[in-house]
Amino acid sequence: MPKPNFEYRQAEHKDADDLARFINIAGEGLPHYLWDRMAEAGEDAWGVGAKRACREDGGFSYRNAIMATLGDAAAACLISYALPPSPEPFDPTSVPAMFVPLMELENLAPNNWYINVLAAYPQFRGQGLGSRLLEIAQQKADQNNCAGLSLIVSDANQGAIRLYQRFGFQERAARPMIKDEWINPGRNWVLLVK
């Protein structure tokens, strides 16, 4: 059976609903958990996520996203961008505790091309989309003269870790997760670099 002919393109505003879903897949439910708490009267978590994906700047902005599509259907997504050459200082008391380990790990990979989201819908997995999107991220890192690639993943996400290791990523550091009421089988966030 021939492989589907996926196309890759820059994300647009119209992709906001799919971007929210991909962000949540990559974040293992943490984004939805947070969006649910951010929702105002008349809003639901998915609406908050889509609105955030439509922003012109920020880590989850559609401007940082590449969509993999099959016909008109979204299949997978890469959201990535350059980290600053020097770590950005932050006050751990000024952000929700859940974010502190993630921010600490991100600061350990300055001047890297950071893969914030790499996700595919379940029906499109196992068809090479993750590898192709990682190649696109590598091209962007090279074009932007970044020192390398980096990403953060849950230690419980062994399938993703195997994909990243096949692509040459290695563990640099880990931090314990702070979960509040978010349910996840992981114990640590892991920084992988290439």
Backbone as CSV, one residue per row, in Angstrom:
resi,resn,N_x,N_y,N_z,CA_x,CA_y,CA_z,C_x,C_y,C_z
1,MET,0.851,-1.190,0.000,0.000,0.000,0.000,0.887,1.240,0.000
2,PRO,0.680,2.175,-0.932,1.535,3.363,-0.997,1.295,4.282,0.201
3,LYS,2.366,4.994,0.590,2.247,5.956,1.693,1.427,7.155,1.228
4,PRO,0.646,7.714,2.135,-0.109,8.922,1.771,0.839,10.055,1.388
5,ASN,0.362,10.926,0.530,1.159,12.059,0.070,0.838,13.283,0.937
6,PHE,1.541,13.388,2.079,1.316,14.513,2.983,1.954,15.770,2.411
7,GLU,1.323,16.897,2.692,1.885,18.191,2.326,2.221,18.935,3.609
8,TYR,3.196,19.827,3.526,3.667,20.589,4.688,3.575,22.065,4.347
9,ARG,2.953,22.824,5.247,2.753,24.248,4.977,2.764,25.027,6.286
10,GLN,2.968,26.334,6.143,2.889,27.241,7.280,1.455,27.261,7.801
11,ALA,1.295,27.228,9.104,-0.042,27.287,9.690,-0.671,28.656,9.458
12,GLU,-1.992,28.691,9.490,-2.774,29.909,9.316,-3.791,30.005,10.456
13,HIS,-4.456,31.152,10.551,-5.490,31.326,11.577,-6.524,30.208,11.524
14,LYS,-6.872,29.774,10.326,-7.916,28.747,10.170,-7.533,27.420,10.825
15,ASP,-6.270,27.240,11.171,-5.797,26.003,11.791,-5.899,26.017,13.317
16,ALA,-6.454,27.077,13.883,-6.417,27.261,15.335,-7.001,26.091,16.111
17,ASP,-8.134,25.556,15.669,-8.738,24.439,16.404,-7.832,23.215,16.396
18,ASP,-7.262,22.902,15.226,-6.331,21.765,15.154,-5.073,22.043,15.963
19,LEU,-4.568,23.271,15.909,-3.372,23.599,16.690,-3.616,23.375,18.175
20,ALA,-4.773,23.775,18.670,-5.085,23.546,20.083,-5.054,22.061,20.395
21,ARG,-5.600,21.248,19.525,-5.598,19.785,19.743,-4.168,19.240,19.741
22,PHE,-3.353,19.693,18.780,-1.961,19.206,18.723,-1.166,19.665,19.945
23,ILE,-1.376,20.895,20.363,-0.686,21.405,21.554,-1.043,20.538,22.758
24,ASN,-2.300,20.173,22.873,-2.723,19.349,23.998,-2.163,17.933,23.910
25,ILE,-2.109,17.371,22.703,-1.519,16.036,22.532,-0.060,16.063,22.972
26,ALA,0.687,17.034,22.456,2.114,17.120,22.795,2.315,17.386,24.284
27,GLY,1.430,18.157,24.869,1.533,18.495,26.286,0.887,17.473,27.203
28,GLU,0.441,16.359,26.635,-0.110,15.234,27.391,-1.254,15.640,28.315
29,GLY,-2.085,16.555,27.822,-3.260,16.969,28.573,-3.050,18.174,29.473
30,LEU,-1.808,18.572,29.709,-1.548,19.725,30.564,-2.144,21.016,29.979
31,PRO,-2.017,21.269,28.662,-2.626,22.497,28.134,-4.133,22.563,28.405
32,HIS,-4.865,21.491,28.126,-6.310,21.494,28.359,-6.607,21.747,29.828
33,TYR,-5.842,21.129,30.698,-6.002,21.332,32.141,-5.890,22.826,32.479
34,LEU,-4.873,23.481,31.908,-4.656,24.906,32.190,-5.703,25.780,31.507
35,TRP,-6.027,25.466,30.253,-7.027,26.257,29.532,-8.377,26.195,30.235
36,ASP,-8.714,25.042,30.789,-9.977,24.895,31.495,-10.050,25.860,32.675
37,ARG,-8.915,26.078,33.316,-8.878,26.996,34.452,-8.843,28.463,34.013
38,MET,-8.430,28.706,32.765,-8.371,30.069,32.235,-9.703,30.513,31.613
39,ALA,-10.566,29.550,31.294,-11.803,29.853,30.575,-12.689,30.794,31.384
40,GLU,-13.232,31.770,30.690,-14.171,32.701,31.306,-15.590,32.234,31.009
41,ALA,-16.563,32.917,31.555,-17.963,32.547,31.345,-18.258,32.434,29.846
42,GLY,-18.870,31.326,29.449,-19.220,31.108,28.047,-18.111,30.527,27.203
43,GLU,-16.929,30.338,27.767,-15.790,29.771,27.032,-15.559,28.347,27.489
44,ASP,-15.018,27.527,26.591,-14.557,26.220,27.015,-13.044,26.145,26.803
45,ALA,-12.439,25.089,27.312,-10.977,24.956,27.254,-10.475,24.989,25.817
46,TRP,-11.166,24.297,24.896,-10.701,24.259,23.502,-10.754,25.642,22.868
47,GLY,-11.772,26.424,23.213,-11.849,27.788,22.701,-10.695,28.647,23.188
48,VAL,-10.318,28.468,24.459,-9.171,29.209,25.000,-7.904,28.800,24.244
49,GLY,-7.733,27.503,24.018,-6.550,27.029,23.296,-6.484,27.561,21.880
50,ALA,-7.614,27.550,21.187,-7.648,28.060,19.809,-7.344,29.550,19.772
51,LYS,-7.878,30.282,20.738,-7.617,31.727,20.799,-6.125,31.990,21.020
52,ARG,-5.508,31.200,21.867,-4.073,31.366,22.117,-3.259,31.013,20.873
53,ALA,-3.696,30.006,20.124,-2.993,29.629,18.890,-3.092,30.718,17.830
54,CYS,-4.129,31.554,17.896,-4.316,32.637,16.915,-3.487,33.878,17.227
55,ARG,-2.822,33.887,18.373,-2.023,35.066,18.716,-0.884,35.237,17.715
56,GLU,-0.481,36.470,17.550,0.585,36.788,16.600,1.977,36.475,17.154
57,ASP,2.100,36.379,18.465,3.394,36.047,19.064,3.173,35.085,20.224
58,GLY,4.252,34.644,20.808,4.180,33.666,21.892,4.542,32.284,21.385
59,GLY,4.921,31.429,22.304,5.408,30.100,21.949,4.431,29.248,21.170
60,PHE,3.134,29.400,21.425,2.157,28.562,20.749,1.487,29.259,19.572
61,SER,2.022,30.381,19.128,1.433,31.126,18.019,1.457,30.306,16.731
62,TYR,0.404,30.469,15.942,0.335,29.816,14.633,1.536,30.190,13.768
63,ARG,2.131,31.348,14.020,3.277,31.786,13.217,4.495,30.869,13.372
64,ASN,4.542,30.112,14.473,5.654,29.182,14.722,5.324,27.762,14.291
65,ALA,4.197,27.570,13.608,3.697,26.217,13.345,3.779,25.828,11.876
66,ILE,4.142,24.576,11.670,4.092,23.933,10.359,3.046,22.827,10.464
67,MET,2.130,22.808,9.510,1.086,21.789,9.474,1.434,20.721,8.450
68,ALA,1.209,19.473,8.813,1.236,18.369,7.859,-0.219,18.053,7.552
69,THR,-0.562,18.041,6.277,-1.946,17.828,5.884,-2.046,16.703,4.860
70,LEU,-3.215,16.104,4.812,-3.556,15.120,3.789,-4.863,15.596,3.187
71,GLY,-4.786,16.153,1.987,-5.950,16.821,1.421,-6.272,18.021,2.294
72,ASP,-7.519,18.119,2.721,-7.933,19.223,3.589,-7.794,18.895,5.064
73,ALA,-7.397,17.680,5.379,-7.350,17.243,6.780,-5.979,17.496,7.400
74,ALA,-5.992,18.091,8.595,-4.756,18.236,9.369,-4.352,16.862,9.882
75,ALA,-3.074,16.545,9.780,-2.573,15.244,10.219,-1.603,15.377,11.389
76,ALA,-0.726,16.383,11.329,0.314,16.545,12.349,0.770,17.994,12.363
77,CYS,1.581,18.311,13.354,2.005,19.698,13.530,3.364,19.764,14.219
78,LEU,4.126,20.753,13.830,5.380,21.124,14.483,5.266,22.589,14.877
79,ILE,5.492,22.884,16.147,5.606,24.272,16.590,7.004,24.423,17.171
80,SER,7.793,25.319,16.584,9.185,25.452,17.004,9.673,26.871,16.750
81,TYR,10.751,27.234,17.457,11.288,28.588,17.352,12.660,28.631,18.017
82,ALA,13.387,29.712,17.750,14.725,29.888,18.317,14.635,30.373,19.758
83,LEU,15.432,29.760,20.616,15.591,30.247,21.988,16.666,31.328,21.995
84,PRO,16.592,32.274,22.925,17.590,33.351,22.962,18.986,32.819,23.270
85,PRO,20.026,33.570,22.879,21.403,33.122,23.086,21.800,33.002,24.553
86,SER,21.126,33.734,25.413,21.383,33.651,26.854,20.085,33.278,27.554
87,PRO,20.173,32.464,28.608,18.943,32.086,29.313,18.200,33.316,29.820
88,GLU,16.884,33.240,29.733,16.052,34.340,30.210,15.804,34.157,31.699
89,PRO,16.255,35.107,32.531,16.010,34.965,33.962,14.521,35.060,34.262
90,PHE,14.086,34.324,35.265,12.695,34.417,35.686,12.625,34.219,37.192
91,ASP,11.603,34.791,37.767,11.362,34.674,39.202,10.406,33.499,39.406
92,PRO,10.870,32.397,40.013,10.010,31.217,40.177,8.728,31.496,40.956
93,THR,8.720,32.581,41.729,7.506,32.896,42.484,6.495,33.664,41.646
94,SER,6.888,34.082,40.441,5.987,34.890,39.615,5.234,34.071,38.567
95,VAL,5.500,32.767,38.506,4.818,31.890,37.547,4.194,30.726,38.303
96,PRO,3.168,30.088,37.720,2.617,28.911,38.383,3.703,27.854,38.598
97,ALA,3.661,27.211,39.754,4.700,26.241,40.117,4.867,25.145,39.068
98,MET,3.781,24.774,38.382,3.853,23.723,37.359,4.844,24.068,36.255
99,PHE,5.026,25.386,35.986,5.885,25.821,34.881,7.362,25.910,35.259
100,VAL,7.659,25.979,36.529,9.041,26.213,36.955,9.997,25.151,36.412
101,PRO,9.717,23.839,36.548,10.678,22.870,36.006,10.840,22.976,34.496
102,LEU,9.758,23.296,33.793,9.834,23.440,32.336,10.700,24.636,31.952
103,MET,10.516,25.745,32.656,11.305,26.940,32.361,12.776,26.733,32.721
104,GLU,13.031,26.037,33.818,14.427,25.743,34.188,15.104,24.912,33.104
105,LEU,14.404,23.898,32.610,14.989,23.041,31.566,15.200,23.813,30.265
106,GLU,14.223,24.605,29.881,14.356,25.389,28.652,15.577,26.297,28.719
107,ASN,15.839,26.863,29.887,16.985,27.762,30.052,18.330,27.048,29.977
108,LEU,18.323,25.715,30.002,19.565,24.948,29.880,19.967,24.713,28.422
109,ALA,19.170,25.230,27.484,19.459,25.031,26.060,19.412,26.346,25.296
110,PRO,20.198,27.346,25.725,20.166,28.627,25.009,20.657,28.471,23.569
111,ASN,20.177,29.353,22.726,20.579,29.394,21.318,20.264,28.092,20.585
112,ASN,19.261,27.365,21.057,18.794,26.156,20.383,17.511,26.462,19.638
113,TRP,17.222,25.647,18.628,15.914,25.675,17.989,15.040,24.763,18.835
114,TYR,14.022,25.348,19.480,13.222,24.640,20.467,11.959,24.061,19.834
115,ILE,11.780,22.774,19.978,10.587,22.095,19.493,9.577,22.092,20.636
116,ASN,8.616,22.991,20.538,7.615,23.131,21.583,6.513,22.084,21.430
117,VAL,6.137,21.777,20.192,5.075,20.812,19.908,5.470,19.972,18.711
118,LEU,5.354,18.670,18.852,5.447,17.730,17.732,4.373,16.689,18.012
119,ALA,3.314,16.700,17.212,2.184,15.815,17.489,1.472,15.454,16.196
120,ALA,0.879,14.268,16.213,0.060,13.787,15.096,-1.237,13.219,15.659
121,TYR,-2.285,13.339,14.884,-3.523,12.666,15.268,-3.292,11.158,15.217
122,PRO,-3.938,10.404,16.106,-3.677,8.954,16.195,-3.777,8.210,14.869
123,GLN,-4.745,8.545,14.035,-4.930,7.809,12.783,-3.810,8.055,11.773
124,PHE,-2.949,9.057,12.031,-1.856,9.361,11.103,-0.491,8.960,11.656
125,ARG,-0.453,8.359,12.813,0.833,7.981,13.408,1.433,6.778,12.687
126,GLY,2.754,6.652,12.788,3.449,5.520,12.175,3.637,5.654,10.674
127,GLN,3.486,6.866,10.145,3.609,7.076,8.708,4.750,8.024,8.351
128,GLY,5.657,8.247,9.300,6.835,9.054,9.023,6.674,10.545,9.246
129,LEU,5.522,10.985,9.744,5.304,12.417,9.935,6.246,13.007,10.984
130,GLY,6.440,12.303,12.098,7.327,12.811,13.144,8.734,13.009,12.626
131,SER,9.239,12.026,11.887,10.599,12.135,11.336,10.707,13.288,10.354
132,ARG,9.701,13.439,9.497,9.750,14.525,8.508,9.690,15.886,9.198
133,LEU,8.847,16.014,10.213,8.759,17.291,10.920,10.040,17.580,11.702
134,LEU,10.698,16.554,12.213,11.996,16.762,12.860,13.039,17.228,11.845
135,GLU,12.980,16.708,10.630,13.888,17.186,9.573,13.636,18.661,9.276
136,ILE,12.375,19.058,9.247,12.040,20.470,9.019,12.593,21.324,10.155
137,ALA,12.446,20.850,11.394,12.997,21.589,12.539,14.510,21.717,12.409
138,GLN,15.186,20.656,11.977,16.636,20.709,11.800,17.015,21.740,10.742
139,GLN,16.263,21.801,9.647,16.516,22.792,8.605,16.373,24.206,9.161
140,LYS,15.339,24.418,9.959,15.120,25.738,10.549,16.247,26.098,11.524
141,ALA,16.709,25.116,12.301,17.836,25.355,13.211,19.068,25.773,12.424
142,ASP,19.331,25.074,11.319,20.497,25.391,10.489,20.364,26.777,9.854
143,GLN,19.176,27.094,9.340,18.946,28.394,8.698,19.101,29.551,9.673
144,ASN,18.806,29.295,10.952,18.857,30.344,11.967,20.140,30.298,12.799
145,ASN,21.120,29.503,12.338,22.427,29.397,13.005,22.296,29.054,14.490
146,CYS,21.390,28.163,14.802,21.208,27.730,16.186,22.261,26.688,16.540
147,ALA,22.554,26.599,17.830,23.569,25.660,18.305,23.102,24.214,18.203
148,GLY,21.817,23.992,18.151,21.274,22.643,18.068,19.769,22.670,18.216
149,LEU,19.206,21.506,18.446,17.779,21.347,18.671,17.556,20.959,20.120
150,SER,16.414,21.341,20.672,16.062,20.902,22.022,14.555,20.749,22.145
151,LEU,14.149,19.944,23.105,12.740,19.736,23.408,12.624,19.180,24.810
152,ILE,11.427,19.228,25.352,11.154,18.689,26.683,10.023,17.681,26.538
153,VAL,10.190,16.525,27.177,9.212,15.449,27.077,9.043,14.788,28.444
154,SER,7.868,14.219,28.681,7.625,13.454,29.903,8.407,12.144,29.847
155,ASP,8.968,11.737,30.976,9.694,10.464,30.997,8.777,9.269,30.769
156,ALA,7.473,9.453,30.873,6.526,8.367,30.617,6.210,8.210,29.132
157,ASN,6.581,9.154,28.309,6.269,9.117,26.880,7.390,8.394,26.132
158,GLN,7.481,7.101,26.356,8.591,6.327,25.806,8.576,6.250,24.275
159,GLY,7.398,6.260,23.658,7.336,6.245,22.195,7.985,7.482,21.603
160,ALA,7.674,8.638,22.165,8.274,9.884,21.681,9.777,9.895,21.952
161,ILE,10.177,9.441,23.121,11.607,9.422,23.456,12.376,8.549,22.471
162,ARG,11.814,7.393,22.102,12.490,6.521,21.118,12.640,7.226,19.770
163,LEU,11.576,7.924,19.331,11.655,8.681,18.070,12.772,9.705,18.146
164,TYR,12.834,10.470,19.231,13.843,11.517,19.367,15.248,10.919,19.433
165,GLN,15.404,9.816,20.122,16.724,9.174,20.204,17.165,8.675,18.835
166,ARG,16.241,8.133,18.048,16.594,7.696,16.687,17.075,8.887,15.858
167,PHE,16.561,10.060,16.150,16.928,11.271,15.414,18.201,11.906,15.976
168,GLY,18.780,11.329,17.028,20.048,11.815,17.558,19.963,12.635,18.831
169,PHE,18.778,12.767,19.415,18.639,13.512,20.670,19.196,12.695,21.835
170,GLN,19.749,13.411,22.811,20.262,12.786,24.031,19.772,13.579,25.234
171,GLU,19.613,12.878,26.343,19.155,13.543,27.556,20.243,14.455,28.104
172,ARG,19.848,15.679,28.443,20.774,16.625,29.057,20.453,16.842,30.535
173,ALA,19.167,16.857,30.885,18.777,17.124,32.275,17.331,16.696,32.472
174,ALA,16.931,16.607,33.734,15.543,16.281,34.075,15.157,17.055,35.330
175,ARG,13.867,17.311,35.473,13.321,17.973,36.654,12.018,17.269,37.031
176,PRO,11.756,17.117,38.337,10.482,16.509,38.757,9.289,17.354,38.303
177,MET,8.240,16.662,37.867,7.000,17.340,37.489,6.303,17.873,38.732
178,ILE,5.661,19.003,38.587,4.759,19.523,39.604,3.371,19.451,38.979
179,LYS,2.493,18.628,39.557,1.246,18.287,38.871,0.009,18.989,39.384
180,ASP,0.005,19.498,40.596,-1.244,19.992,41.175,-2.300,18.891,41.003
181,GLU,-3.389,19.176,40.281,-4.424,18.166,40.072,-4.367,17.538,38.681
182,TRP,-3.369,17.913,37.882,-3.198,17.333,36.550,-2.737,15.891,36.707
183,ILE,-3.355,14.990,35.971,-3.028,13.564,36.068,-2.141,13.175,34.900
184,ASN,-0.975,12.620,35.208,-0.015,12.174,34.201,0.830,11.079,34.820
185,PRO,1.142,10.010,34.069,1.935,8.921,34.639,3.414,9.262,34.811
186,GLY,3.870,10.353,34.221,5.282,10.715,34.301,5.684,11.185,35.683
187,ARG,6.974,11.096,35.931,7.533,11.609,37.180,8.422,12.819,36.928
188,ASN,9.056,12.851,35.740,10.016,13.911,35.428,9.777,14.471,34.030
189,TRP,10.089,15.764,33.877,10.264,16.370,32.554,11.714,16.158,32.166
190,VAL,11.953,15.794,30.917,13.292,15.480,30.443,13.655,16.426,29.302
191,LEU,14.799,17.093,29.410,15.323,17.923,28.335,16.186,17.058,27.439
192,LEU,15.826,16.997,26.157,16.607,16.280,25.148,17.206,17.292,24.188
193,VAL,18.454,17.082,23.815,19.135,17.999,22.901,19.825,17.220,21.794
194,LYS,20.022,17.883,20.689,20.753,17.302,19.559,21.707,18.358,19.014
